[in-house]
């Protein structure tokens, strides 16, 4: 069986350890301890007050043949009941009673102890049993929630109030043979009451700090949950808008391809059919006309091949699969520069970057979207594109000298047809970057916008998700 001494030593060390909690927690506990002391003190005072009144007539049945005891107890009631009544009334005053709770309750306790000792001293000396029953007096202040030094002073005050009042009225008892043992007994009782009271105080303080920390943690968790719920709602709304935008973009792309196939490819096929019919009619009559028709037919076939090649390149550029990200990005910049007349210089550092297929595809689509945004919304005259590999990451930077993001949004909001897709290009870029473990940083001022995409070379490819913070 293990010895209880280590446990006792730990408890004593914990009781004597100073309070190192934050100042705001200490202030909150002092308020709590004062309110708790006021509530318990009022209840104890009321119980003693009512008990003194109820048991007053019974004294004559308990001590029928001892008028000295009856007189002493009655005089104590005459003195103590007004003190307790005034204390109950004053402590019930809002504000004042709470501010002066310790002074009022301790004054009441010391006054009741002093009057009890004063009047009961008429019954007899130290050798009488009632005197030793007063060993319980130090425990009357047990519920008071106060630090150790104040508790020790309070217990000393109770001891002085009891013994001092007693010997003040009967100084002849100072030479009593039992005086040393009486003082020793009262001192031991006061020490035990101090230890028990301080242990209760430490337990109450520890429980208060734990409850306060738990409450603060609950507040933080509630705030975090609300923040996560707001973020989730925003992300869900962005995903819904992005999905609708992707559906519209896909439909627009299908419509464009269908128009091109119908208009350009249809015209070429019709011309080919006419040329073939002309060849049949003139096959034997006029070989020159046949050669002319075959020449036009060859041009139509070349036109069809060019059209199909252009459509395929726009859907998925073959250069991205064959030559890699750098060549595909440079080809895209040159293509859009020729179409728009905007200067789009491209720079790669180093000149050859071996990016994984998923990363290359994601960065190519982000570059495509960034260039389209700059050309369509920002009215840029120059767009600089930089692709850089460093420390295991790929960084794509697209800078333009066009309208800033705020001005571009204001311009787009003036056109109702564009409101629904406002900002969805940026969301699409962020989602594509996040799908390969990257982030998108957007810097926009009054003039000019800078889009910076950072993606790790060893990408952690995952499907689009709605959790997490948008870059």
Secondary structure per residue as TSV (DSSP state, phi and psi in degrees):
chain	resnum	aa	ss	phi	psi
A	1	X	-	360.0	128.5
A	2	X	-	-74.3	152.2
A	3	X	-	-77.8	141.5
A	4	X	S	-79.9	-5.7
A	5	X	H	-60.3	-44.2
A	6	X	H	-58.9	-41.1
A	7	X	H	-63.7	-41.5
A	8	X	H	-64.1	-41.2
A	9	X	H	-63.0	-40.9
A	10	X	H	-64.2	-40.8
A	11	X	H	-64.4	-42.3
A	12	X	H	-65.1	-42.6
A	13	X	H	-63.1	-41.2
A	14	X	H	-65.4	-35.8
A	15	X	H	-69.4	-35.1
A	16	X	H	-89.0	-9.3
A	17	X	S	-69.2	132.9
A	18	X	-	-67.2	155.9
A	19	X	-	-76.4	114.7
A	20	X	-	-107.9	20.9
A	21	X	S	-70.8	162.5
A	22	X	-	-59.4	151.5
A	23	X	H	-56.3	-37.4
A	24	X	H	-67.6	-34.2
A	25	X	H	-69.4	-39.9
A	26	X	H	-63.3	-41.7
A	27	X	H	-63.9	-41.1
A	28	X	H	-64.4	-38.3
A	29	X	H	-69.3	-36.9
A	30	X	H	-60.7	-40.3
A	31	X	H	-63.8	-43.6
A	32	X	H	-63.8	-44.2
A	33	X	H	-64.6	-38.7
A	34	X	H	-65.6	-43.3
A	35	X	H	-65.3	-40.6
A	36	X	H	-65.9	-42.5
A	37	X	H	-62.9	-41.7
A	38	X	H	-62.3	-44.1
A	39	X	H	-65.7	-48.0
A	40	X	H	-67.2	-41.3
A	41	X	H	-61.9	-41.3
A	42	X	H	-64.5	-40.2
A	43	X	H	-64.8	-45.7
A	44	X	H	-63.4	-42.1
A	45	X	H	-62.5	-41.8
A	46	X	H	-65.8	-40.0
A	47	X	H	-63.6	-45.0
A	48	X	H	-65.8	-39.1
A	49	X	H	-61.8	-48.9
A	50	X	H	-66.8	-41.3
A	51	X	H	-63.2	-40.1
A	52	X	H	-62.7	-36.7
A	53	X	H	-72.3	-43.7
A	54	X	H	-67.3	-42.1
A	55	X	T	-87.2	0.3
A	56	X	T	-60.6	-48.8
A	57	X	T	-66.0	-25.7
A	58	X	T	-72.1	-21.3
A	59	X	H	-56.6	-34.4
A	60	X	H	-72.6	-21.0
A	61	X	H	-87.4	-29.7
A	62	X	H	-76.3	-37.7
A	63	X	T	-122.8	65.0
A	64	X	T	-69.8	-28.2
A	65	X	T	-110.0	18.0
A	66	X	-	-130.5	81.1
A	67	X	H	-64.1	-24.5
A	68	X	H	-65.0	-45.3
A	69	X	H	-65.2	-42.6
A	70	X	H	-59.7	-43.1
A	71	X	H	-67.5	-41.4
A	72	X	H	-64.6	-44.3
A	73	X	H	-67.6	-39.5
A	74	X	H	-65.4	-42.5
A	75	X	H	-62.5	-38.6
A	76	X	H	-62.2	-40.8
A	77	X	H	-63.9	-42.1
A	78	X	H	-58.8	-33.6
A	79	X	H	-85.6	-40.1
A	80	X	H	-82.0	-35.6
A	81	X	H	-61.3	-44.4
A	82	X	H	-62.1	-36.8
A	83	X	H	-62.7	-46.4
A	84	X	H	-67.9	-38.5
A	85	X	H	-63.4	-45.3
A	86	X	H	-62.3	-39.5
A	87	X	H	-62.6	-43.3
A	88	X	H	-62.5	-39.5
A	89	X	H	-69.8	-45.4
A	90	X	H	-68.0	-40.1
A	91	X	H	-69.8	-14.8
A	92	X	T	-85.5	-5.8
A	93	X	S	-71.4	123.0
A	94	X	T	-59.7	136.5
A	95	X	T	82.9	-62.4
A	96	X	H	-64.7	-48.6
A	97	X	H	-61.1	-35.6
A	98	X	H	-73.1	-39.9
A	99	X	H	-67.2	-34.8
A	100	X	T	-112.3	31.4
A	101	X	H	-60.1	-49.2
A	102	X	H	-61.7	-45.7
A	103	X	H	-63.4	-45.2
A	104	X	H	-65.9	-47.5
A	105	X	H	-69.5	-41.6
A	106	X	H	-69.6	-35.0
A	107	X	H	-63.0	-41.2
A	108	X	H	-62.7	-44.9
A	109	X	H	-63.3	-45.9
A	110	X	H	-66.5	-38.1
A	111	X	H	-65.4	-42.0
A	112	X	H	-65.5	-40.5
A	113	X	H	-64.6	-43.8
A	114	X	H	-65.5	-43.3
A	115	X	H	-67.1	-36.9
A	116	X	H	-63.5	-45.1
A	117	X	H	-64.5	-39.0
A	118	X	H	-63.7	-47.2
A	119	X	H	-81.5	-35.2
A	120	X	H	-74.6	-14.5
A	121	X	T	-64.4	-15.8
A	122	X	T	-71.6	-18.9
A	123	X	T	-73.9	-34.7
A	124	X	-	167.5	-176.4
A	125	X	-	-87.6	-162.8
A	126	X	T	-64.2	-26.9
A	127	X	T	-75.0	-7.8
A	128	X	S	-76.9	146.2
A	129	X	H	-61.7	-34.4
A	130	X	H	-60.8	-32.3
A	131	X	H	-63.2	-41.6
A	132	X	H	-78.7	-20.3
A	133	X	H	-66.0	-20.5
A	134	X	G	-72.2	0.8
A	135	X	G	-62.5	-18.5
A	136	X	G	-80.5	-8.8
A	137	X	G	-58.5	-41.4
A	138	X	G	-59.8	-22.8
A	139	X	G	-82.4	-3.9
A	140	X	G	-69.4	-21.9
A	141	X	G	-101.4	18.7
A	142	X	T	-59.7	-41.7
A	143	X	T	-73.3	-7.1
A	144	X	-	-66.4	124.8
A	145	X	-	-94.1	96.9
A	146	X	-	-147.7	153.6
A	147	X	-	-61.2	169.6
A	148	X	H	-62.3	-43.4
A	149	X	H	-64.7	-40.4
A	150	X	H	-71.1	-33.5
A	151	X	H	-66.4	-41.6
A	152	X	H	-62.4	-42.7
A	153	X	H	-64.0	-37.3
A	154	X	H	-66.5	-43.3
A	155	X	H	-64.8	-38.6
A	156	X	H	-62.8	-38.9
A	157	X	H	-64.6	-40.4
A	158	X	H	-62.2	-43.8
A	159	X	H	-62.7	-43.4
A	160	X	H	-67.1	-39.5
A	161	X	H	-62.5	-39.8
A	162	X	H	-73.7	-57.7
A	163	X	H	-71.0	-40.5
A	164	X	H	-62.9	-44.1
A	165	X	H	-65.8	-38.9
A	166	X	H	-62.9	-50.5
A	167	X	H	-78.3	-18.1
A	168	X	H	-67.3	-36.0
A	169	X	H	-83.1	-32.7
A	170	X	-	-127.7	76.7
A	171	X	G	-66.8	-15.5
A	172	X	G	-66.5	-20.4
A	173	X	G	-78.7	-4.0
A	174	X	G	-67.4	-20.7
A	175	X	G	-97.6	13.1
A	176	X	-	-68.5	144.4
A	177	X	T	-68.1	-25.8
A	178	X	T	-92.1	5.7
A	179	X	H	-61.2	-46.9
A	180	X	H	-59.2	-42.9
A	181	X	H	-67.6	-33.9
A	182	X	H	-65.6	-44.4
A	183	X	H	-64.0	-40.8
A	184	X	H	-62.8	-41.5
A	185	X	H	-64.3	-44.3
A	186	X	H	-66.1	-36.9
A	187	X	H	-65.4	-43.3
A	188	X	H	-62.8	-42.3
A	189	X	H	-61.9	-40.6
A	190	X	H	-66.0	-39.5
A	191	X	H	-64.4	-44.6
A	192	X	H	-63.1	-41.9
A	193	X	H	-64.3	-38.6
A	194	X	H	-65.0	-44.0
A	195	X	H	-64.1	-46.5
A	196	X	H	-64.3	-44.7
A	197	X	H	-62.3	-40.7
A	198	X	H	-69.5	-36.4
A	199	X	H	-61.3	-42.9
A	200	X	H	-62.2	-41.8
A	201	X	H	-61.3	-43.8
A	202	X	H	-64.7	-41.5
A	203	X	H	-65.3	-43.0
A	204	X	H	-63.1	-42.1
A	205	X	H	-63.7	-44.7
A	206	X	H	-62.0	-43.5
A	207	X	H	-63.7	-38.9
A	208	X	H	-64.1	-46.0
A	209	X	H	-63.7	-40.3
A	210	X	H	-64.1	-43.9
A	211	X	H	-64.3	-39.4
A	212	X	H	-66.3	-43.6
A	213	X	H	-62.5	-39.9
A	214	X	H	-65.6	-40.4
A	215	X	H	-64.2	-43.8
A	216	X	H	-63.9	-38.4
A	217	X	H	-64.7	-39.4
A	218	X	H	-63.6	-38.8
A	219	X	H	-63.6	-44.1
A	220	X	H	-62.8	-42.4
A	221	X	H	-64.5	-40.0
A	222	X	H	-63.3	-43.1
A	223	X	H	-64.6	-41.8
A	224	X	H	-64.2	-41.4
A	225	X	H	-62.6	-42.0
A	226	X	H	-64.5	-40.7
A	227	X	H	-64.4	-42.7
A	228	X	H	-64.9	-38.4
A	229	X	H	-63.9	-41.0
A	230	X	H	-65.0	-43.3
A	231	X	H	-63.2	-40.5
A	232	X	H	-63.6	-41.8
A	233	X	H	-62.7	-42.0
A	234	X	H	-63.3	-44.4
A	235	X	H	-65.1	-40.8
A	236	X	H	-63.7	-40.4
A	237	X	H	-64.4	-40.6
A	238	X	H	-65.8	-39.6
A	239	X	H	-65.2	-41.3
A	240	X	H	-63.0	-44.3
A	241	X	H	-65.1	-40.4
A	242	X	H	-64.9	-40.8
A	243	X	H	-62.4	-44.5
A	244	X	H	-63.5	-39.5
A	245	X	H	-65.2	-41.2
A	246	X	H	-64.7	-38.8
A	247	X	H	-63.1	-43.8
A	248	X	H	-65.2	-41.0
A	249	X	H	-63.3	-42.4
A	250	X	H	-63.5	-41.2
A	251	X	H	-65.1	-42.1
A	252	X	H	-62.1	-40.4
A	253	X	H	-65.8	-42.0
A	254	X	H	-63.5	-40.7
A	255	X	H	-64.2	-41.5
A	256	X	H	-64.2	-44.3
A	257	X	H	-63.8	-40.8
A	258	X	H	-63.3	-41.6
A	259	X	H	-63.5	-43.6
A	260	X	H	-64.2	-42.6
A	261	X	I	-64.1	-40.5
A	262	X	I	-71.7	-46.0
A	263	X	I	-77.0	-60.0
A	264	X	I	-76.9	-51.7
A	265	X	I	-66.3	-36.0
A	266	X	H	-64.1	-41.8
A	267	X	H	-62.8	-42.5
A	268	X	H	-63.7	-40.8
A	269	X	H	-66.3	-40.4
A	270	X	H	-62.6	-43.4
A	271	X	H	-62.8	-38.9
A	272	X	H	-63.7	-41.1
A	273	X	H	-63.5	-42.0
A	274	X	H	-64.2	-40.9
A	275	X	H	-64.4	-39.5
A	276	X	H	-64.3	-43.4
A	277	X	H	-61.7	-40.3
A	278	X	H	-64.6	-37.5
A	279	X	H	-62.4	-43.1
A	280	X	H	-62.3	-41.4
A	281	X	H	-70.7	-35.0
A	282	X	H	-104.3	13.0
A	283	X	T	-60.6	-39.2
A	284	X	T	-102.7	-20.8
A	285	X	T	-86.9	-48.4
A	286	X	-	-139.7	100.7
A	287	X	H	-69.2	-27.5
A	288	X	H	-64.6	-43.1
A	289	X	H	-65.8	-33.5
A	290	X	H	-64.3	-45.0
A	291	X	H	-62.8	-39.1
A	292	X	H	-63.7	-41.9
A	293	X	H	-66.3	-39.3
A	294	X	H	-67.0	-32.7
A	295	X	H	-65.6	-45.1
A	296	X	H	-64.8	-36.0
A	297	X	H	-63.3	-40.0
A	298	X	H	-64.2	-39.6
A	299	X	H	-65.4	-37.6
A	300	X	H	-64.5	-41.0
A	301	X	H	-63.6	-42.5
A	302	X	H	-61.5	-40.7
A	303	X	H	-62.5	-41.2
A	304	X	H	-62.7	-43.4
A	305	X	H	-62.7	-41.7
A	306	X	H	-64.1	-41.2
A	307	X	H	-63.2	-47.1
A	308	X	H	-62.1	-41.3
A	309	X	H	-62.8	-41.2
A	310	X	H	-66.0	-42.3
A	311	X	H	-63.7	-42.3
A	312	X	H	-64.3	-41.1
A	313	X	H	-64.4	-36.7
A	314	X	H	-70.9	-34.3
A	315	X	H	-73.0	-46.4
A	316	X	S	-154.8	100.5
A	317	X	-	-62.1	128.2
A	318	X	H	-68.0	-25.7
A	319	X	H	-65.5	-27.9
A	320	X	H	-65.3	-38.5
A	321	X	H	-79.8	-33.4
A	322	X	H	-85.5	-44.1
A	323	X	T	-112.5	-10.0
A	324	X	-	100.8	-178.0
A	325	X	H	-67.7	-42.4
A	326	X	H	-61.6	-48.1
A	327	X	H	-65.3	-39.4
A	328	X	H	-66.2	-41.5
A	329	X	H	-65.5	-40.9
A	330	X	H	-65.9	-40.6
A	331	X	H	-62.1	-42.1
A	332	X	H	-64.7	-42.9
A	333	X	H	-61.5	-44.6
A	334	X	H	-65.2	-39.5
A	335	X	H	-63.7	-48.5
A	336	X	H	-69.8	-31.8
A	337	X	H	-63.3	-41.0
A	338	X	H	-67.3	-39.7
A	339	X	H	-70.0	-41.5
A	340	X	H	-96.5	-21.3
A	341	X	-	79.4	8.1
A	342	X	-	-91.2	140.5
A	343	X	B	-75.3	119.8
A	344	X	-	-128.3	80.0
A	345	X	-	-71.7	144.4
A	346	X	E	-124.5	138.9
A	347	X	E	-139.1	133.4
A	348	X	E	-120.4	136.0
A	349	X	E	-132.4	106.8
A	350	X	S	-75.6	-179.4
A	351	X	S	-69.5	-26.3
A	352	X	-	-119.8	122.4
A	353	X	-	-126.9	119.5
A	354	X	-	-95.0	86.0
A	355	X	-	-92.7	146.1
A	356	X	-	-58.7	151.8
A	357	X	H	-56.5	-41.0
A	358	X	H	-65.5	-41.6
A	359	X	H	-66.7	-43.0
A	360	X	H	-60.7	-44.7
A	361	X	H	-64.8	-43.0
A	362	X	H	-64.8	-45.0
A	363	X	H	-67.0	-34.6
A	364	X	H	-64.1	-44.0
A	365	X	H	-67.8	-36.8
A	366	X	H	-64.4	-43.8
A	367	X	H	-61.4	-41.1
A	368	X	H	-61.2	-44.4
A	369	X	H	-68.0	-42.4
A	370	X	H	-62.9	-42.3
A	371	X	H	-66.3	-41.2
A	372	X	H	-62.5	-40.8
A	373	X	H	-62.8	-44.0
A	374	X	H	-65.0	-37.2
A	375	X	H	-76.7	-38.4
A	376	X	H	-83.8	-41.8
A	377	X	T	-107.7	-31.8
A	378	X	S	-91.1	-13.2
A	379	X	-	55.4	42.8
A	380	X	-	-74.8	146.9
A	381	X	S	-101.3	-23.7
A	382	X	B	-140.1	133.5
A	383	X	E	-128.7	119.7
A	384	X	E	-101.5	131.6
A	385	X	E	-121.0	127.2
A	386	X	E	-128.8	131.2
A	387	X	E	-119.2	120.3
A	388	X	E	-131.2	137.2
A	389	X	E	-111.7	128.1
A	390	X	E	-159.2	131.2
A	391	X	T	52.8	42.6
A	392	X	T	78.0	13.1
A	393	X	E	-129.2	153.1
A	394	X	E	-108.5	131.8
A	395	X	E	-122.7	123.6
A	396	X	E	-110.8	124.5
A	397	X	E	-121.7	124.7
A	398	X	E	-121.6	113.1
A	399	X	E	-119.0	137.0
A	400	X	E	-132.6	163.4
A	401	X	E	-106.7	24.3
A	402	X	E	-87.4	-157.9
A	403	X	E	-64.3	145.7
A	404	X	-	-68.7	172.5
A	405	X	H	-63.3	-42.1
A	406	X	H	-63.8	-43.7
A	407	X	H	-66.7	-37.1
A	408	X	H	-66.4	-38.4
A	409	X	H	-65.8	-42.9
A	410	X	H	-61.7	-39.6
A	411	X	H	-66.8	-39.4
A	412	X	H	-70.0	-34.7
A	413	X	H	-68.1	-20.1
A	414	X	T	-74.6	-10.3
A	415	X	S	-114.4	105.0
A	416	X	H	-56.4	-30.6
A	417	X	H	-67.8	-19.0
A	418	X	H	-100.4	-8.1
A	419	X	H	-63.0	-40.0
A	420	X	T	-63.8	-29.5
A	421	X	T	-101.2	9.1
A	422	X	T	-61.8	127.0
A	423	X	T	81.7	-7.7
A	424	X	H	-73.7	-27.5
A	425	X	H	-61.7	-42.6
A	426	X	H	-64.9	-41.9
A	427	X	H	-60.9	-42.7
A	428	X	H	-61.2	-40.4
A	429	X	H	-64.0	-43.5
A	430	X	H	-62.5	-42.4
A	431	X	H	-67.7	-38.9
A	432	X	H	-64.3	-40.7
A	433	X	H	-67.2	-42.4
A	434	X	H	-64.0	-30.4
A	435	X	H	-63.1	-22.7
A	436	X	T	-115.6	23.2
A	437	X	T	80.2	17.8
A	438	X	-	-105.0	179.6
A	439	X	E	-133.8	157.7
A	440	X	E	-121.4	125.0
A	441	X	E	-111.8	130.3
A	442	X	E	-117.2	123.3
A	443	X	E	-119.9	118.4
A	444	X	E	-137.1	133.8
A	445	X	-	-120.0	-165.8
A	446	X	S	-60.9	-33.5
A	447	X	E	-134.5	121.3
A	448	X	E	96.1	149.3
A	449	X	E	-137.6	142.7
A	450	X	E	-127.3	120.7
A	451	X	E	-108.7	123.2
A	452	X	E	-122.1	121.9
A	453	X	E	-114.8	125.4
A	454	X	E	-118.3	121.9
A	455	X	E	-132.3	133.2
A	456	X	E	-69.8	144.8
A	457	X	S	-65.0	-39.8
A	458	X	S	-91.0	78.1
A	459	X	-	-70.5	137.8
A	460	X	-	-90.4	89.4
A	461	X	-	-74.1	129.3
A	462	X	-	-148.2	157.7
A	463	X	-	-68.7	161.1
A	464	X	-	-60.5	133.0
A	465	X	-	-127.2	168.7
A	466	X	S	-110.5	-3.9
A	467	X	-	-87.3	164.1
A	468	X	S	94.3	173.1
A	469	X	-	-93.6	135.0
A	470	X	-	-71.6	136.4
A	471	X	-	-68.1	360.0
